[in-house]
Amino acid sequence: MAIVRMKEFTLMTFESRREELLKRLQLFEDVHFRDLQQEEGIEGLEELERVNTGARASACENDLAKVAFVMDKIAPYVEKPSTIKALTSKKPVMQFDAFDAFSASFDHEALYDSVKSLDESIKTCRNEQNKLKAENELLKSWSALDASNADFAAIKSATVYVGTIGKMPREAFLDAINAQFDDVYVEFLGALKDETAAMVIGPKDKDDELAALMKNVGFSRSNVRLERLPSEQIRANEARMAELTALQEDASKKIASYADKQAGLEICHDYYQTTLTREQAAQNFLQTGPVVVLDGWVPEETAGKLTAILDEVCGGEYYLETTDVETDSEIVPVKLKNNPVARAFESITSMYSTPRYNEIDPTPLLAPFYLLFFAIMIGDMGYGLIVTIVTLIAYFKFNLSPGMKKFMLFFCFLGITTVLVGLLFGGAFGVTIFKPIRLPDGSYKAILDTEKDIITMLILSIVLGFIQLIAGLVIKAYMCFRDGKPGEAIFDSIFFMLVLFTSVGMLLGGMGIAPAIVGTISRWMFFGTLVGLGLTQGRMYPTLIGKIGGGFWGVYGLTSYVGDLVSYTRLVALSLSGAYIAFSFNLMAGLVPQGIPRVIFGTLICLFGQLLNIGLGLLGAYVHSCRLQYVEYFSKFYEGGGIPFKPLSLHTKYVDVK
């Protein structure tokens, strides 16, 4: 339950060994390379050049894109497994050598060329179809026209104008033509959206005057094709669209015939993804002639395995130097090592921030509090049992990623704790079923009754908050003593703990719960500690005024602890709200008339209400438990800001490579 100790290493070997070495380190999955994109070069090796793998990385990206393209195109024709089978089926397992060899022999290039050509053919046919459909829509407005361009061209003594008039009424258009010409023929062919299609025939010797007039009245010549009669053109277009549909269907059938290649494509996809990862990692290496230089970190406990890999891959043709890292280094990646229970809570820590290398891992320190707080906020045995069962089924039966498995385990532990804490409240789905305490009147009650013990529950929540605040201050004191800073431990941690303890002592003494002497001693210690805080909280300031002001501000900062303690009442608030919501839905179901209506509608009300309540409860408990850790707890001892340990590893989506 700690931050793994790291060794920094510098490795020199021949360029010819690089590819095989990277493959082995990728399988090793325990080496974090220095990121030269964000950090300065390796000390003493600033003159070396960066390894240029841009061309190979681009080739991998290109191959990956081609494989993804083919997979996307054949996906509609691949038989889809049922939802249950998709969730429960395991990914195929391959040895790395077989994985490598299969991908090298699979001709994805030819497959891509074929599918790409077929897809382009489909797109071309579809585009032509769309054009023909649009043309037919336009031609329908001209279907009354019983002549073509050839017919119009045969008229030697007249000019034919085919087009549209805007919003001008037909009568007004005719009046405008007839007012100037008595030998012009006008025929209205039909409506075209908010315009009117028309044909105008006039003598050739009056072309200029007629054209000018029609322009003035808003006549626009149409660019519709009239090589044949509109009705004939429509039929020809429809015949061509049928041909294009057949061509598309034929191309789709050919693409569908490649559906059996899906499994091979998935292997290739993972292969090029893992290869791309190696090439991108190599961009952080340095090179001089035939020698490459690798720099990074390896856990101290697996440094021996790294040496064994180098001996196997490079023989004696390498130079390795490992050094201990400085505790206060800000660039050392941080790897956490916890027991199975605490490991499930690492996501809570990482969501806030990775600890620095010189800090302690807060995960095992927050896990007990998170478990308890979450369980109290839910407070229902039935809900806890559902969460436990669902997460266990998902963990053991479903095909989940390692991250999702850890998340299921996280909620499984929360569900188990909720069941245990639910025994205190005795409730399951809003009904009190566990009442072990006998009352004087002969009735029974839960250990903590959500109706009668609200004040007790409030006090309990504040006591739990007090314990967590003290725990945070104790951890801070430990870290200060560990780092050789006893003054900070006393002034910034122990003094604050004394203030909290003496405040409790004064409260208990004043209420008569503790002997009066306890209250008196606590009072004197309380004021003495306040003086100590006033004298020490401004010690970091260089001037006397700064020291005095800092001291007063430090004493004033004690008021924040009041707000912190009040924050823990949310434990009871969420617990009570969930219990009463569940009770309310049960009450509503009970109001439904007996018989078949209650069986049907009462059951539906209960199911809907309980599912809604459990969803809201889980969300609220998750968020507010995180808030109590981040705001009230972590603020006492934890800063974070470390670099997560990200080793070179396999990135596979479809197959498990061993």
C-alpha positions as CSV (number, residue, x, y, z in Angstrom):
1,M,0.0,0.0,0.0
2,A,2.5,2.5,-1.2
3,I,4.0,4.4,-4.1
4,V,6.3,2.0,-5.9
5,R,10.0,3.0,-5.7
6,M,11.5,3.8,-9.1
7,K,14.8,3.4,-10.8
8,E,15.9,5.8,-13.6
9,F,17.7,4.0,-16.4
10,T,19.8,5.0,-19.4
11,L,20.2,2.3,-22.1
12,M,22.5,2.3,-25.1
13,T,22.2,-0.4,-27.8
14,F,22.4,-0.8,-31.5
15,E,19.6,0.6,-33.8
16,S,19.3,-2.9,-35.3
17,R,18.0,-4.2,-31.9
18,R,15.5,-1.4,-31.4
19,E,12.4,-3.0,-33.0
20,E,12.7,-6.4,-31.3
21,L,13.6,-4.7,-28.0
22,L,10.5,-2.5,-28.1
23,K,8.3,-5.5,-28.8
24,R,9.7,-7.2,-25.7
25,L,9.3,-4.1,-23.5
26,Q,5.8,-3.7,-24.8
27,L,5.0,-7.2,-23.5
28,F,6.9,-6.4,-20.3
29,E,4.5,-3.4,-19.7
30,D,6.6,-1.9,-16.9
31,V,8.8,0.7,-18.5
32,H,7.9,4.4,-18.6
33,F,10.0,6.3,-21.2
34,R,11.0,9.9,-20.7
35,D,8.7,12.1,-22.8
36,L,11.1,14.3,-24.8
37,Q,8.0,16.2,-26.2
38,Q,7.5,17.8,-22.8
39,E,10.8,17.5,-21.1
40,E,14.3,18.6,-21.8
41,G,16.9,16.2,-23.2
42,I,18.8,13.7,-21.2
43,E,21.5,15.3,-19.2
44,G,24.9,14.9,-20.8
45,L,23.3,13.7,-24.1
46,E,21.9,17.1,-25.4
47,E,23.9,16.9,-28.6
48,L,22.3,13.6,-29.8
49,E,19.6,13.7,-32.4
50,R,16.1,12.5,-31.8
51,V,15.2,9.1,-33.5
52,N,13.0,9.9,-36.5
53,T,10.2,7.4,-36.9
54,G,7.8,9.8,-38.6
55,A,7.6,7.9,-41.8
56,R,7.1,4.5,-40.1
57,A,4.5,6.0,-37.8
58,S,2.7,7.6,-40.7
59,A,2.7,4.3,-42.6
60,C,1.2,2.6,-39.5
61,E,-1.5,5.3,-39.2
62,N,-2.3,4.8,-42.9
63,D,-2.6,1.0,-42.5
64,L,-4.7,1.5,-39.4
65,A,-7.0,3.8,-41.3
66,K,-7.3,1.4,-44.2
67,V,-8.2,-1.5,-41.9
68,A,-10.7,0.7,-40.0
69,F,-12.3,1.8,-43.4
70,V,-12.8,-1.8,-44.5
71,M,-14.2,-2.8,-41.1
72,D,-16.7,0.1,-41.2
73,K,-17.9,-0.9,-44.7
74,I,-18.4,-4.6,-44.1
75,A,-19.8,-4.0,-40.5
76,P,-23.5,-3.9,-41.7
77,Y,-23.1,-7.3,-43.3
78,V,-21.4,-9.0,-40.3
79,E,-23.7,-11.1,-38.3
80,K,-24.4,-9.4,-35.0
81,P,-24.3,-11.5,-31.8
82,S,-27.1,-11.2,-29.3
83,T,-26.7,-8.7,-26.5
84,I,-26.0,-11.3,-23.9
85,K,-23.5,-13.1,-26.1
86,A,-21.7,-9.8,-26.9
87,L,-21.5,-9.0,-23.2
88,T,-20.4,-12.5,-22.1
89,S,-18.1,-13.7,-24.9
90,K,-14.4,-13.5,-24.3
91,K,-12.0,-12.0,-26.7
92,P,-9.8,-14.5,-28.6
93,V,-6.4,-15.1,-27.1
94,M,-3.2,-15.2,-29.3
95,Q,0.4,-15.6,-28.6
96,F,2.4,-12.5,-29.6
97,D,4.4,-14.4,-32.3
98,A,1.2,-15.8,-33.9
99,F,-0.3,-12.3,-33.7
100,D,2.7,-10.8,-35.4
101,A,2.8,-13.5,-38.1
102,F,-0.9,-13.5,-38.9
103,S,-1.0,-9.7,-39.4
104,A,2.1,-9.9,-41.7
105,S,0.4,-12.5,-43.9
106,F,-3.0,-10.9,-44.0
107,D,-3.3,-9.0,-47.3
108,H,-5.4,-6.0,-46.1
109,E,-4.1,-3.8,-48.9
110,A,-5.9,-5.9,-51.6
111,L,-9.0,-6.0,-49.5
112,Y,-8.9,-2.3,-49.0
113,D,-8.4,-1.6,-52.8
114,S,-11.4,-3.9,-53.7
115,V,-13.7,-2.4,-51.0
116,K,-12.6,1.1,-51.8
117,S,-13.3,0.6,-55.5
118,L,-16.8,-0.9,-54.8
119,D,-17.6,1.9,-52.3
120,E,-16.6,4.6,-54.9
121,S,-18.8,2.8,-57.4
122,I,-21.7,3.0,-55.0
123,K,-21.1,6.6,-54.3
124,T,-20.9,7.5,-58.0
125,C,-24.2,5.6,-58.7
126,R,-25.9,7.3,-55.8
127,N,-24.7,10.8,-56.9
128,E,-26.0,10.2,-60.4
129,Q,-29.3,8.9,-59.0
130,N,-29.7,12.0,-56.9
131,K,-29.1,14.2,-60.0
132,L,-31.6,12.3,-62.0
133,K,-34.2,12.5,-59.2
134,A,-33.7,16.2,-59.0
135,E,-34.0,16.5,-62.8
136,N,-37.2,14.4,-62.8
137,E,-38.7,16.7,-60.2
138,L,-38.0,19.6,-62.4
139,L,-39.2,17.9,-65.6
140,K,-42.6,17.1,-64.0
141,S,-43.4,20.8,-64.1
142,W,-42.7,20.8,-67.9
143,S,-44.6,17.5,-68.6
144,A,-47.3,19.5,-70.5
145,L,-44.7,20.5,-73.0
146,D,-45.1,18.4,-76.2
147,A,-42.0,19.5,-78.0
148,S,-38.2,19.2,-77.7
149,N,-35.2,21.4,-78.6
150,A,-35.0,19.7,-81.9
151,D,-38.7,20.7,-82.6
152,F,-38.0,24.3,-81.6
153,A,-34.9,24.4,-83.8
154,A,-36.9,23.3,-86.8
155,I,-38.9,26.6,-86.6
156,K,-37.0,29.0,-88.8
157,S,-39.2,32.1,-88.6
158,A,-39.7,32.2,-84.8
159,T,-37.9,31.9,-81.5
160,V,-39.1,29.8,-78.7
161,Y,-38.5,30.8,-75.1
162,V,-39.1,28.2,-72.4
163,G,-38.8,29.5,-68.8
164,T,-40.7,30.7,-65.7
165,I,-42.3,33.9,-64.6
166,G,-41.9,34.9,-61.0
167,K,-44.8,36.0,-58.7
168,M,-46.4,38.1,-61.4
169,P,-50.0,36.9,-62.1
170,R,-50.5,35.1,-65.5
171,E,-53.1,37.8,-66.6
172,A,-50.6,40.6,-65.9
173,F,-47.9,38.8,-67.9
174,L,-50.2,38.3,-70.9
175,D,-51.4,41.9,-70.7
176,A,-47.7,43.0,-70.8
177,I,-47.0,40.9,-73.8
178,N,-50.1,41.7,-75.7
179,A,-49.7,45.5,-75.1
180,Q,-46.6,45.5,-77.2
181,F,-46.9,42.5,-79.5
182,D,-49.9,41.1,-81.4
183,D,-48.0,38.2,-83.0
184,V,-46.6,36.5,-79.9
185,Y,-47.9,33.1,-78.6
186,V,-47.9,32.4,-74.9
187,E,-48.8,29.0,-73.3
188,F,-48.7,28.4,-69.5
189,L,-47.4,24.9,-68.8
190,G,-47.9,24.5,-65.0
191,A,-46.8,25.6,-61.6
192,L,-43.2,25.3,-60.4
193,K,-43.0,26.0,-56.7
194,D,-44.0,29.7,-56.4
195,E,-43.3,30.3,-60.1
196,T,-45.2,29.5,-63.3
197,A,-43.7,27.6,-66.2
198,A,-44.4,29.1,-69.6
199,M,-43.5,28.9,-73.3
200,V,-43.4,32.0,-75.4
201,I,-43.0,32.0,-79.2
202,G,-42.3,35.2,-81.1
203,P,-41.1,36.2,-84.6
204,K,-37.3,36.2,-85.1
205,D,-37.2,39.8,-86.3
206,K,-38.5,40.9,-82.9
207,D,-36.1,38.9,-80.7
208,D,-34.4,41.9,-79.1
209,E,-37.6,43.7,-78.2
210,L,-39.3,40.5,-76.9
211,A,-36.3,39.5,-74.9
212,A,-36.0,42.9,-73.3
213,L,-39.7,43.0,-72.4
214,M,-39.7,39.5,-70.8
215,K,-36.6,40.5,-68.8
216,N,-38.5,43.5,-67.5
217,V,-41.5,41.4,-66.4
218,G,-39.4,38.8,-64.7
219,F,-39.3,36.0,-67.2
220,S,-36.2,33.6,-66.7
221,R,-35.2,31.1,-69.4
222,S,-34.9,27.6,-68.0
223,N,-31.8,25.4,-68.3
224,V,-33.8,22.2,-68.2
225,R,-32.7,19.6,-70.7
226,L,-35.1,19.3,-73.6
227,E,-33.3,17.0,-76.0
228,R,-36.5,14.9,-76.0
229,L,-40.0,15.4,-74.8
230,P,-40.1,15.9,-70.9
231,S,-42.3,12.8,-70.5
232,E,-39.8,10.7,-72.5
233,Q,-36.9,12.2,-70.6
234,I,-38.5,11.3,-67.3
235,R,-39.0,7.7,-68.4
236,A,-35.4,7.5,-69.6
237,N,-34.2,8.8,-66.2
238,E,-36.3,6.3,-64.3
239,A,-34.8,3.5,-66.4
240,R,-31.3,4.7,-65.7
241,M,-32.0,5.0,-62.0
242,A,-33.2,1.4,-62.0
243,E,-29.9,0.4,-63.7
244,L,-27.9,2.4,-61.0
245,T,-29.9,0.7,-58.2
246,A,-28.9,-2.7,-59.7
247,L,-25.3,-1.7,-59.9
248,Q,-25.4,-0.6,-56.2
249,E,-26.9,-3.8,-55.1
250,D,-24.3,-5.8,-57.0
251,A,-21.5,-3.8,-55.4
252,S,-23.1,-4.2,-51.9
253,K,-23.3,-7.9,-52.4
254,K,-19.6,-8.0,-53.3
255,I,-18.7,-6.0,-50.2
256,A,-21.0,-8.3,-48.1
257,S,-18.9,-11.3,-49.4
258,Y,-16.0,-10.0,-47.4
259,A,-17.8,-10.3,-44.1
260,D,-15.9,-13.4,-43.2
261,K,-12.7,-11.3,-43.2
262,Q,-13.9,-9.4,-40.1
263,A,-12.0,-11.5,-37.6
264,G,-8.7,-11.1,-39.6
265,L,-9.3,-7.4,-39.9
266,E,-9.8,-7.1,-36.1
267,I,-6.4,-8.8,-35.5
268,C,-4.8,-6.5,-38.1
269,H,-6.4,-3.4,-36.4
270,D,-4.9,-4.4,-33.0
271,Y,-1.6,-5.2,-34.7
272,Y,-1.2,-1.8,-36.3
273,Q,-2.3,-0.1,-33.2
274,T,0.3,-1.8,-31.1
275,T,2.9,-1.1,-33.8
276,L,2.0,2.5,-33.9
277,T,2.4,2.7,-30.1
278,R,5.9,1.4,-30.4
279,E,6.8,3.8,-33.2
280,Q,5.4,6.8,-31.2
281,A,7.4,5.6,-28.2
282,A,10.6,5.5,-30.3
283,Q,10.2,9.2,-31.0
284,N,11.4,9.8,-27.5
285,F,14.8,8.0,-28.1
286,L,18.1,9.6,-29.1
287,Q,20.5,8.4,-31.7
288,T,24.1,8.8,-32.8
289,G,25.1,6.8,-35.8
290,P,24.1,3.1,-35.2
291,V,23.5,3.6,-31.5
292,V,20.2,4.5,-29.9
293,V,19.8,5.8,-26.4
294,L,16.7,5.1,-24.3
295,D,15.9,6.9,-21.0
296,G,13.1,6.3,-18.6
297,W,12.0,4.7,-15.4
298,V,11.4,1.1,-14.2
299,P,10.0,-0.1,-10.9
300,E,12.8,-1.1,-8.5
301,E,11.2,-4.5,-8.0
302,T,11.2,-5.3,-11.7
303,A,14.6,-3.8,-12.7
304,G,16.0,-7.3,-12.7
305,K,13.5,-8.4,-15.3
306,L,14.5,-5.5,-17.5
307,T,18.1,-6.7,-17.4
308,A,17.0,-10.2,-18.3
309,I,15.1,-8.9,-21.3
310,L,18.2,-6.9,-22.5
311,D,20.4,-10.0,-22.1
312,E,18.0,-12.1,-24.2
313,V,17.4,-9.5,-26.9
314,C,20.7,-7.7,-27.1
315,G,23.1,-10.3,-25.8
316,G,26.1,-8.3,-24.5
317,E,25.6,-5.5,-27.0
318,Y,24.2,-2.9,-24.7
319,Y,25.1,-0.6,-21.9
320,L,22.6,0.0,-19.0
321,E,23.0,2.4,-16.2
322,T,20.4,2.6,-13.4
323,T,20.3,5.2,-10.7
324,D,18.1,5.9,-7.7
325,V,15.8,8.8,-8.1
326,E,15.5,11.8,-5.8
327,T,12.5,11.7,-3.5
328,D,11.6,15.3,-4.3
329,S,11.9,14.8,-8.1
330,E,8.8,16.2,-9.9
331,I,9.3,14.2,-13.1
332,V,9.4,10.7,-11.8
333,P,6.2,8.8,-12.8
334,V,4.1,7.5,-10.0
335,K,2.9,3.9,-9.9
336,L,0.5,2.8,-7.1
337,K,0.6,-0.6,-5.4
338,N,-2.3,-1.6,-3.3
339,N,-4.2,-4.6,-2.0
340,P,-7.2,-5.7,-4.1
341,V,-9.7,-3.7,-2.0
342,A,-7.8,-0.5,-2.0
343,R,-6.8,-1.0,-5.7
344,A,-10.5,-0.7,-6.6
345,F,-10.5,2.9,-5.1
346,E,-7.5,4.1,-7.1
347,S,-9.9,5.7,-9.6
348,I,-11.1,8.0,-6.8
349,T,-7.6,9.2,-6.2
350,S,-6.7,9.6,-9.8
351,M,-9.9,11.5,-10.5
352,Y,-8.6,14.1,-8.0
353,S,-4.9,13.9,-8.9
354,T,-2.0,11.4,-8.9
355,P,0.2,11.8,-5.8
356,R,3.6,13.2,-6.1
357,Y,6.6,10.8,-5.8
358,N,7.5,12.2,-2.4
359,E,3.9,12.0,-1.0
360,I,2.0,9.0,0.3
361,D,-0.7,7.2,-1.6
362,P,-4.0,8.3,-0.1
363,T,-6.0,5.5,-1.7
364,P,-5.8,3.0,1.3
365,L,-6.4,6.0,3.6
366,L,-9.6,7.1,1.9
367,A,-11.0,3.7,1.1
368,P,-12.4,2.9,4.6
369,F,-14.0,6.3,4.9
370,Y,-15.4,6.2,1.4
371,L,-16.9,2.7,2.0
372,L,-18.6,3.8,5.2
373,F,-19.8,7.2,4.0
374,F,-21.3,5.7,0.8
375,A,-23.0,2.9,2.7
376,I,-24.5,5.4,5.2
377,M,-25.9,7.6,2.4
378,I,-27.6,4.6,0.8
379,G,-28.5,3.0,4.1
380,D,-30.7,0.3,2.5
381,M,-29.9,-3.5,2.6
382,G,-32.0,-4.2,-0.5
383,Y,-30.2,-1.6,-2.6
384,G,-26.9,-2.8,-1.4
385,L,-27.8,-6.4,-2.2
386,I,-28.9,-5.4,-5.8
387,V,-25.6,-3.5,-6.3
388,T,-23.6,-6.4,-5.1
389,I,-25.4,-9.0,-7.2
390,V,-25.3,-6.9,-10.4
391,T,-21.7,-6.0,-10.1
392,L,-20.6,-9.6,-9.3
393,I,-22.5,-10.9,-12.4
394,A,-20.9,-8.2,-14.5
395,Y,-17.5,-8.9,-13.1
396,F,-17.5,-12.7,-13.6
397,K,-19.8,-13.1,-16.7
398,F,-19.4,-10.0,-18.9
399,N,-16.5,-9.3,-21.2
400,L,-15.2,-6.1,-19.6
401,S,-12.0,-4.1,-20.0
402,P,-9.6,-4.1,-17.0
403,G,-10.8,-0.6,-16.1
404,M,-14.4,-1.6,-16.1
405,K,-13.6,-4.8,-14.1
406,K,-12.0,-2.6,-11.5
407,F,-15.0,-0.3,-11.5
408,M,-17.4,-3.2,-11.0
409,L,-15.2,-4.4,-8.1
410,F,-15.4,-0.9,-6.6
411,F,-19.2,-0.9,-6.6
412,C,-19.3,-4.5,-5.4
413,F,-17.3,-3.5,-2.2
414,L,-19.7,-0.5,-1.8
415,G,-22.7,-2.8,-2.2
416,I,-21.4,-5.3,0.5
417,T,-20.7,-2.4,2.9
418,T,-24.1,-1.0,2.2
419,V,-25.8,-4.3,3.2
420,L,-23.8,-4.4,6.5
421,V,-24.5,-0.7,7.3
422,G,-28.1,-1.3,6.2
423,L,-28.5,-3.6,9.2
424,L,-28.2,-0.5,11.4
425,F,-31.2,1.1,9.8
426,G,-33.0,-2.2,9.3
427,G,-34.5,-1.1,6.0
428,A,-34.8,-2.9,2.7
429,F,-36.6,-1.1,-0.2
430,G,-38.2,1.4,2.2
431,V,-39.6,-1.3,4.6
432,T,-38.0,-1.8,8.1
433,I,-37.4,-5.6,8.3
434,F,-34.6,-5.8,10.9
435,K,-35.7,-4.7,14.4
436,P,-33.4,-6.2,17.0
437,I,-34.1,-3.7,19.9
438,R,-37.0,-4.3,22.1
439,L,-38.7,-1.2,23.6
440,P,-40.4,-0.9,27.0
441,D,-43.8,-1.1,25.4
442,G,-43.0,-4.4,23.8
443,S,-42.5,-3.2,20.3
444,Y,-39.2,-3.5,18.4
445,K,-37.1,-0.9,16.5
446,A,-34.0,-0.8,14.3
447,I,-30.6,-0.1,15.8
448,L,-30.9,3.4,14.2
449,D,-34.5,4.2,13.5
450,T,-34.8,6.8,10.7
451,E,-37.9,8.3,12.4
452,K,-36.9,8.3,16.1
453,D,-33.1,8.5,16.1
454,I,-32.5,11.5,13.7
455,I,-30.5,13.4,16.4
456,T,-28.4,10.4,17.2
457,M,-27.7,10.0,13.5
458,L,-26.7,13.6,13.2
459,I,-24.3,13.3,16.1
460,L,-22.9,10.1,14.6
461,S,-22.2,11.8,11.3
462,I,-20.4,14.7,13.0
463,V,-18.3,12.2,15.0
464,L,-17.3,10.4,11.9
465,G,-16.4,13.7,10.3
466,F,-14.3,14.6,13.4
467,I,-12.5,11.2,13.1
468,Q,-11.7,11.8,9.4
469,L,-10.4,15.4,10.0
470,I,-8.2,14.1,12.8
471,A,-6.9,11.3,10.5
472,G,-6.0,13.9,7.9
473,L,-4.0,15.9,10.4
474,V,-2.3,12.8,11.8
475,I,-1.2,11.9,8.2
476,K,0.1,15.4,7.7
477,A,2.1,15.2,10.9
478,Y,3.5,11.8,9.9
479,M,4.6,13.2,6.5
480,C,6.3,16.2,8.1
481,F,8.2,14.0,10.7
482,R,9.1,11.6,7.8
483,D,10.6,14.5,5.8
484,G,12.5,15.9,8.7
485,K,10.2,18.8,9.4
486,P,9.2,18.4,13.1
487,G,8.3,22.1,13.4
488,E,5.8,22.0,10.6
489,A,4.3,18.8,12.1
490,I,3.8,20.6,15.5
491,F,2.7,24.0,14.2
492,D,0.6,23.0,11.2
493,S,-0.9,19.7,12.4
494,I,-0.6,18.9,16.1
495,F,-1.7,22.4,17.2
496,F,-4.9,22.0,15.0
497,M,-5.5,18.6,16.5
498,L,-5.2,20.1,20.0
499,V,-7.7,22.8,19.1
500,L,-10.2,20.1,17.9
501,F,-9.7,17.8,21.0
502,T,-9.9,20.7,23.5
503,S,-13.0,22.0,21.8
504,V,-14.7,18.6,22.3
505,G,-13.4,18.5,25.9
506,M,-15.0,21.9,26.6
507,L,-18.2,20.9,25.0
508,L,-18.5,17.6,27.0
509,G,-17.5,19.4,30.2
510,G,-20.0,22.2,29.7
511,M,-22.8,19.7,29.0
512,G,-21.9,17.7,32.1
513,I,-21.1,14.6,30.1
514,A,-17.5,14.7,31.3
515,P,-16.2,15.8,34.7
516,A,-15.8,19.5,35.1
517,I,-12.1,19.2,35.4
518,V,-12.0,18.0,31.8
519,G,-13.7,21.1,30.7
520,T,-11.4,23.3,32.7
521,I,-8.2,21.7,31.4
522,S,-9.5,21.7,27.9
523,R,-10.3,25.4,28.2
524,W,-6.8,26.4,29.3
525,M,-5.2,24.1,26.6
526,F,-7.6,25.5,24.0
527,F,-6.5,29.1,24.6
528,G,-2.9,28.1,25.0
529,T,-3.0,26.4,21.6
530,L,-4.7,29.5,20.1
531,V,-1.7,31.6,21.3
532,G,0.7,29.0,19.8
533,L,-1.1,29.2,16.5
534,G,-1.0,33.0,16.5
535,L,2.7,32.9,17.1
536,T,3.6,30.3,14.5
537,Q,1.2,30.5,11.6
538,G,2.9,33.6,10.2
539,R,6.5,32.3,10.6
540,M,7.1,32.1,6.8
541,Y,6.7,35.8,6.3
542,P,9.9,37.9,6.4
543,T,8.4,41.0,8.1
544,L,7.0,41.4,11.6
545,I,3.7,42.7,10.2
546,G,3.5,39.7,8.0
547,K,4.1,37.3,10.9
548,I,1.4,39.0,13.0
549,G,-1.1,39.1,10.1
550,G,-0.3,35.5,9.2
551,G,-0.8,34.5,12.8
552,F,-4.2,36.1,13.0
553,W,-5.2,34.6,9.7
554,G,-4.2,31.1,10.9
555,V,-6.3,31.5,14.0
556,Y,-9.2,32.7,11.9
557,G,-8.8,29.7,9.7
558,L,-10.0,27.5,12.5
559,T,-13.5,28.6,11.6
560,S,-13.3,26.4,8.5
561,Y,-13.3,23.3,10.6
562,V,-16.8,24.2,11.7
563,G,-17.9,24.2,8.1
564,D,-16.1,21.0,7.5
565,L,-17.9,19.2,10.4
566,V,-21.2,20.5,9.2
567,S,-20.5,19.1,5.8
568,Y,-20.6,15.6,7.2
569,T,-24.3,16.0,8.1
570,R,-24.9,15.2,4.4
571,L,-24.4,11.6,5.4
572,V,-27.7,11.6,7.3
573,A,-29.4,14.0,4.9
574,L,-29.0,11.6,1.9
575,S,-29.7,8.6,4.0
576,L,-33.0,10.0,5.3
577,S,-34.1,11.4,1.9
578,G,-33.5,8.0,0.3
579,A,-35.5,6.2,3.0
580,Y,-38.4,8.5,2.9
581,I,-38.6,8.5,-1.0
582,A,-38.7,4.7,-0.9
583,F,-41.3,4.8,1.8
584,S,-43.4,7.3,-0.2
585,F,-43.5,5.1,-3.3
586,N,-44.5,2.1,-1.2
587,L,-47.3,4.2,0.3
588,M,-48.5,5.3,-3.1
589,A,-48.6,1.7,-4.2
590,G,-50.6,0.8,-1.1
591,L,-53.2,3.4,-2.0
592,V,-54.1,1.6,-5.2
593,P,-57.4,-0.3,-4.8
594,Q,-56.9,-3.9,-3.8
595,G,-57.2,-6.8,-6.3
596,I,-55.9,-6.8,-9.9
597,P,-55.3,-2.9,-10.0
598,R,-53.0,-3.1,-7.0
599,V,-51.2,-6.1,-8.5
600,I,-50.6,-4.3,-11.8
601,F,-50.4,-0.6,-11.0
602,G,-49.0,-1.0,-7.4
603,T,-46.2,-3.2,-8.7
604,L,-45.4,-0.8,-11.5
605,I,-45.3,2.1,-9.0
606,C,-43.0,0.2,-6.7
607,L,-40.7,-0.9,-9.5
608,F,-40.5,2.6,-11.0
609,G,-40.0,4.3,-7.6
610,Q,-37.4,1.9,-6.3
611,L,-35.4,2.0,-9.5
612,L,-35.5,5.8,-9.6
613,N,-34.5,6.0,-5.9
614,I,-31.6,3.6,-6.3
615,G,-30.4,5.5,-9.3
616,L,-30.6,8.8,-7.6
617,G,-29.1,7.4,-4.4
618,L,-26.1,5.8,-6.1
619,L,-25.4,9.0,-8.0
620,G,-25.7,11.2,-4.9
621,A,-23.7,8.9,-2.7
622,Y,-20.9,8.6,-5.2
623,V,-20.6,12.4,-5.8
624,H,-21.0,13.5,-2.1
625,S,-18.6,10.8,-0.9
626,C,-16.0,12.1,-3.3
627,R,-16.6,15.6,-2.2
628,L,-16.0,14.7,1.5
629,Q,-12.7,13.1,0.5
630,Y,-11.5,15.9,-1.8
631,V,-12.6,19.0,0.1
632,E,-12.6,18.0,3.8
633,Y,-10.1,15.2,3.9
634,F,-7.5,15.8,1.2
635,S,-7.2,19.5,2.1
636,K,-5.5,18.5,5.4
637,F,-2.6,16.6,3.9
638,Y,-2.7,15.9,0.2
639,E,-1.6,18.0,-2.7
640,G,-1.2,15.7,-5.7
641,G,0.1,16.8,-9.1
642,G,2.3,13.7,-9.8
643,I,2.8,12.1,-13.2
644,P,0.9,8.9,-13.7
645,F,3.1,5.9,-14.6
646,K,2.3,5.1,-18.2
647,P,4.4,2.2,-19.4
648,L,4.8,1.1,-23.0
649,S,2.1,-1.6,-23.3
650,L,-0.2,-3.4,-25.6
651,H,-3.2,-1.5,-26.9
652,T,-5.6,-4.2,-28.2
653,K,-9.4,-3.9,-28.6
654,Y,-10.4,-7.2,-30.2
655,V,-7.9,-9.8,-29.1
656,D,-5.9,-10.6,-26.0
657,V,-2.2,-10.9,-26.8
658,K,-0.1,-13.0,-24.5
